[in-house]
Amino acid sequence: MQYIAIFASGTGGHVYPAYAMAMRYIDKGYKILWIGTDNGLENRVIKDSNIIIKGIRSSGVRGKSRYQQIKSVFNLFISTIQAFLILSKFKPSLALGFGGYVSVGPSICSFILQIPLTIHEQNSIAGTANRINYYLAKKVYETYPSCFNKYSDKIYHTGNPTRNIFKNISKPEDKYSSNKSIINVLVMGGSQGALFLNNTMPFAFSHFHVDNIFIKHIAGKDKTALIQDKYKSYGIKSEVIDYSNNIDELYDWSDLIIGRAGSTSISEISKIGRALVLVPFKYATDNHQLYNAKYLADNSAAILLEEKDDFIENFITIVNILLNDQKRMYALSKNIQSIFPNDAENIILNHSMDYIK
């Protein structure tokens, strides 16, 4: 049995695209060797018996204290040894890395062991790990064009792999076909929740006709009760949850989505087509969420609102226009569907298979 090695851990931004590709390789008859961490999201979401998960040490460097940076360098040394032993045992035919510090040690080992290495970058600005892995990889797949700021025939614009759970979601043509008495609004802050959205959304929505909207708000762990009370105090019909394993159902329900500018959620929404307001996390590494959002906004595929002093005022003005104009929401939903290449999973699969002996 041949193995494909996948390097990914941490948040959904790395794990979900990697999981989508893992399932494609499994459909081709391969088993997956997944190198992540012991506490990464992959340990909670992956249930397939064809995927073997091995944890190695990993920790970030940028934005950390001097002690944590020294610890991270030590962890990189340890993780490289761990990855070498794992890869030597399973002898995968191909490796596909999704960035993050967990991927650096295994990528170095893949290069040393002559395992064909390919990498994928989810964001509009390549992360530190993938900027290192770039020099070791035979093929580099990017979600946003020119995210490495390099011109090379080994870079291929593919878009971002998404999970195969969005096939039965209502299309924009059906979703925005007629005026509705109630607009369903999904507020999502990613797998960790978003403090800024938690603090501002209840108050912001109190400025609208509350009988005309219903809010579902993903608030993050241990935050639901407080946020639910805020919505209730304004008389807003709402449901606040900490996390959802059925994001496809929430997407299907929604007319308007308000969220951070993580690449995975953007890519998922681009698959189904929904009106989208992006509020980038301003402390994201290299400010990549802002550039993710700007790429969509510049192509009329989403509305960009930054965390600034006039955010509430701008939010009320723009969202009020959307809530009262189905045609505008429909236009956004169609534009976002055309923003990335279609079927990133098959594009990556077909290209990477050329490296398997």
TAFENNOR-V440331 format. One record per helix or strand of 2 or more residues. SS is the DSSP state (2 for helix, 1 for strand). FROM is the first residue (numbers start at 1). TO is the last residue. If there is no record, write none. Layout:
# TAFENNOR-V440331
SS_FROM_TO, SS_FROM_TO
This chain:
# TAFENNOR-V440331
1_3_7, 2_12_27, 1_31_36, 2_42_45, 1_51_55, 2_66_90, 1_94_97, 2_102_112, 1_117_121, 2_128_133, 1_139_142, 1_155_157, 2_172_175, 1_183_188, 2_195_205, 2_210_212, 1_213_218, 2_224_233, 1_237_241, 2_247_253, 1_256_259, 2_263_272, 1_275_278, 2_285_298, 1_303_304, 2_311_323, 2_326_337, 2_344_355
